[in-house]
Amino acid sequence: MGMQYHCSRCHQRFAGPAEGAPEHCPRCKAEAGLEPDKRAPLAMLLFAAFLATAVLASVVGGAVAVASS
């Protein structure tokens, strides 16, 4: 099993060959725009979770403040 690739034309994710890059997308047959599938680094995922928690806390705090007045 090779690397995972992503077609930028039809957004299909597929496994490429064990060695080298794939020749074309299996769905749309595009030869250009095939990119290795990359995952976000752990630090970026943790920062996104922190930001989402901060936004949720702000919304809940604002709703509580409006409801109590």
C-alpha positions in Angstrom: 0.0 0.0 0.0 1.4 3.4 -1.0 0.8 7.0 0.1 -2.6 8.6 0.3 -3.3 11.2 -2.4 -5.9 13.9 -3.0 -7.1 15.1 -6.4 -7.6 18.8 -6.4 -10.1 18.6 -9.3 -12.7 16.1 -8.0 -11.6 16.0 -4.4 -11.2 12.2 -4.4 -8.9 10.6 -1.9 -7.1 7.5 -3.0 -4.1 5.3 -2.4 -1.2 5.8 -4.8 1.5 3.3 -5.8 4.1 2.1 -3.3 6.9 3.9 -5.3 6.6 7.2 -7.2 3.6 9.4 -7.8 0.3 8.2 -9.4 -0.2 8.8 -13.1 -3.8 10.0 -12.8 -6.8 10.2 -10.6 -8.9 7.0 -10.6 -12.2 8.9 -10.7 -11.7 11.9 -13.1 -8.5 10.8 -14.8 -6.8 14.2 -14.2 -3.0 14.0 -14.5 -2.3 17.3 -12.8 -3.3 18.4 -9.3 -2.6 15.2 -7.4 -1.3 16.1 -4.0 -0.1 14.0 -1.1 -2.7 13.9 1.6 -1.4 15.7 4.7 -2.8 15.8 8.2 -2.7 18.9 10.3 0.0 19.0 13.0 -1.1 18.2 16.6 -0.3 21.7 17.7 -2.6 23.2 15.1 -5.5 20.8 16.1 -5.0 21.7 19.8 -5.0 25.5 19.0 -8.3 25.0 17.0 -9.8 23.2 20.0 -8.7 26.0 22.3 -10.2 28.6 20.0 -13.5 26.8 19.7 -13.7 26.5 23.5 -13.0 30.2 23.9 -15.7 31.2 21.4 -18.2 28.8 23.0 -17.4 30.2 26.5 -17.9 33.8 25.2 -21.2 33.0 23.6 -22.5 31.2 26.7 -21.2 34.0 29.0 -22.9 36.6 26.8 -26.2 34.7 26.8 -26.0 34.4 30.6 -25.3 38.1 31.0 -28.2 39.1 28.8 -30.5 36.7 30.5 -29.6 37.8 34.0 -30.2 41.5 33.3 
